[in-house]
Amino acid sequence: MSDPSADGRAVRPDHPRQSPSGQFTAYAEPGPDQNGVETWTVVVRGRAGEEVFRDDYAYSTRHGVLITWLTTEPHQLWVYSGDVAVSYVSPDSTGRWTKTAVSRDEIPSEITDLWKR
């Protein structure tokens, strides 16, 4: 993976990104070091800054991490990890944000195309 942040869509510790709806912002907060390797924790906040989701996993940057909103969905944040898995975070029917793991063949081409850059 090259640097997917080049197109301005990827969430990075110094580069939060607003959802397509404009109602939420995704953050990559620095997590604990894992054997000297930087990790990121995914956090989503509402307009007033309230935390609506905090991932329980810290993603290692060793093999690459892509965090980005799917442009065709107003509130669907994708997390593509080179060493763990792929998942997306979105609100359920009650408004509670949850993480859903997906297989690699379920990933939208918009996300895989960014990963391949």
C-alpha positions in Angstrom: 0.0 0.0 0.0 1.3 3.4 -0.8 0.0 6.5 1.1 -3.8 6.6 0.8 -3.8 9.9 2.6 -2.5 11.6 -0.5 -6.1 12.1 -1.8 -7.1 13.7 1.5 -9.6 11.1 2.5 -7.7 8.9 4.9 -8.0 9.5 8.6 -4.6 10.0 10.4 -3.7 11.1 13.9 -3.1 14.7 12.5 -5.9 14.4 9.9 -9.5 13.8 11.2 -12.1 13.5 8.5 -15.8 14.5 8.5 -18.5 12.0 7.4 -20.3 12.5 4.1 -23.3 13.7 6.1 -21.2 16.2 8.0 -22.7 15.0 11.3 -19.7 13.0 12.5 -15.9 13.2 12.5 -13.5 10.2 12.5 -10.2 10.3 14.4 -7.2 8.1 14.5 -5.9 8.5 18.1 -2.5 7.3 19.0 -2.7 4.0 20.8 -0.2 2.1 22.9 3.1 1.1 21.3 3.3 -2.6 20.4 6.9 -3.7 20.5 8.0 -0.3 19.3 5.4 0.0 16.6 2.9 2.9 16.6 -0.8 2.0 16.8 -4.0 3.9 16.2 -7.4 3.7 17.8 -10.5 4.6 15.8 -12.8 7.2 17.4 -16.0 8.8 16.0 -17.4 12.0 17.5 -20.6 13.9 16.9 -20.9 17.6 16.0 -20.7 18.7 19.6 -17.6 16.6 20.1 -19.3 13.8 22.0 -17.7 10.4 21.5 -20.2 8.0 19.8 -17.7 5.2 19.1 -14.3 4.1 20.4 -12.8 1.0 19.0 -11.6 -1.6 21.5 -8.7 -2.5 19.2 -5.4 -0.6 18.6 -4.4 -1.1 14.9 -0.7 -1.6 14.2 0.8 0.7 11.6 3.5 -1.8 10.7 1.5 -3.4 7.8 -0.7 -0.3 7.0 -4.0 1.0 8.2 -6.6 2.8 6.1 -9.4 4.5 7.9 -11.9 6.3 5.6 -15.6 7.1 5.1 -17.4 5.4 2.3 -18.6 8.2 0.1 -21.9 6.5 -0.9 -23.0 6.0 2.8 -23.6 9.0 5.1 -22.3 7.2 8.2 -20.1 4.3 7.3 -16.5 4.4 8.4 -14.2 1.7 7.0 -11.1 0.3 8.8 -8.7 -1.7 6.5 -5.9 -3.2 8.4 -3.0 -4.9 6.6 -2.4 -7.4 9.4 -5.8 -7.9 11.2 -9.0 -7.6 9.2 -11.4 -5.3 7.5 -14.4 -3.8 9.2 -16.8 -0.9 9.1 -18.3 1.2 11.9 -21.8 2.6 11.6 -24.9 3.3 13.7 -27.5 0.6 14.0 -31.2 1.2 13.9 -31.2 2.5 17.5 -28.3 5.0 16.7 -25.7 3.0 18.6 -22.4 2.7 16.7 -21.1 -0.8 16.2 -18.2 -2.4 14.4 -18.9 -5.1 11.8 -16.2 -7.4 10.5 -16.3 -8.3 6.8 -14.5 -10.7 4.5 -12.2 -9.3 1.9 -14.7 -10.1 -0.9 -17.3 -7.9 0.8 -15.2 -4.8 0.7 -16.6 -2.0 -1.6 -14.3 -1.4 -4.6 -14.0 2.3 -3.5 -12.2 1.1 -0.4 -10.0 -1.6 -2.0 -9.0 0.9 -4.7 -7.7 3.3 -2.0 -5.8 0.5 -0.3 -4.1 -0.4 -3.6 -2.7 3.0 -4.2 
